[in-house]
Amino acid sequence: MLIDWLDAFGRGTWEDWGTIERGFKEHIVCEAVGFYATEDKNFYCITMGIQTDPNSRPFLKVEFIPKGAVVKMVKLKD
């Protein structure tokens, strides 16, 4: 699964209205590729890897992406 989502961002100094206007136009879009693990009403959860050894943890790095921030999702393969 490929997911594009809007990332939170900000500035840590005093700024003017121009900074705010640029922020709305020049926002940050992140992109992640991973295996779909699960979801709830607020988040999609993807993982970078899945393994089947019953004596080990099954997921390699999990990522929780807020559903409200998603701008595009593409299923890559069955």
C-alpha positions as CSV (number, residue, x, y, z in Angstrom):
1,M,0.0,0.0,0.0
2,L,1.2,3.5,-0.8
3,I,-0.2,6.3,1.3
4,D,0.3,10.1,0.9
5,W,-0.7,12.2,3.8
6,L,-0.4,15.8,5.0
7,D,2.2,16.2,7.7
8,A,1.9,18.7,10.6
9,F,4.5,21.5,10.5
10,G,5.2,24.8,12.1
11,R,7.7,27.5,12.9
12,G,9.3,28.2,16.2
13,T,9.9,32.0,15.8
14,W,7.8,35.1,15.5
15,E,6.2,35.2,12.0
16,D,3.9,37.3,9.9
17,W,0.7,36.6,7.9
18,G,2.9,35.8,4.8
19,T,4.3,32.7,6.6
20,I,0.7,31.6,7.4
21,E,-0.4,32.1,3.7
22,R,2.7,30.2,2.4
23,G,2.0,27.4,4.9
24,F,-1.4,26.8,3.3
25,K,0.0,26.8,-0.2
26,E,3.3,25.0,0.4
27,H,2.3,22.3,2.8
28,I,4.2,19.1,3.4
29,V,3.0,15.8,1.9
30,C,4.6,12.6,3.1
31,E,4.6,9.3,1.3
32,A,5.0,5.8,2.8
33,V,5.0,2.4,1.3
34,G,4.2,-0.6,3.5
35,F,2.0,-3.6,4.2
36,Y,-1.5,-2.8,5.4
37,A,-1.8,-4.1,9.0
38,T,-5.1,-2.8,10.3
39,E,-7.2,0.3,10.9
40,D,-9.6,1.9,13.4
41,K,-11.9,4.8,13.1
42,N,-9.0,7.3,13.3
43,F,-5.9,5.7,11.9
44,Y,-4.5,3.4,9.2
45,C,-1.7,1.2,10.5
46,I,1.0,-0.1,8.1
47,T,4.2,-2.1,8.7
48,M,7.4,-2.2,6.8
49,G,7.7,-6.0,7.0
50,I,5.8,-9.1,8.2
51,Q,7.4,-12.3,9.2
52,T,5.8,-15.7,10.2
53,D,8.1,-17.1,12.9
54,P,5.7,-17.9,15.8
55,N,8.5,-17.3,18.3
56,S,9.1,-13.7,17.2
57,R,7.2,-10.5,16.9
58,P,5.4,-10.4,13.5
59,F,5.8,-6.7,12.5
60,L,8.8,-4.6,11.4
61,K,8.3,-0.9,12.3
62,V,4.6,0.1,12.5
63,E,3.4,3.5,11.3
64,F,0.0,5.0,12.4
65,I,-1.3,7.5,9.8
66,P,-4.3,9.7,10.7
67,K,-7.2,9.0,8.3
68,G,-8.1,12.7,8.2
69,A,-4.6,13.6,6.8
70,V,-4.6,11.0,4.0
71,V,-4.7,12.6,0.5
72,K,-4.1,9.4,-1.6
73,M,-4.0,5.7,-1.1
74,V,-3.0,3.1,-3.7
75,K,-3.2,-0.6,-3.3
76,L,0.0,-1.9,-4.9
77,K,-0.6,-5.7,-5.2
78,D,-2.7,-8.5,-3.9
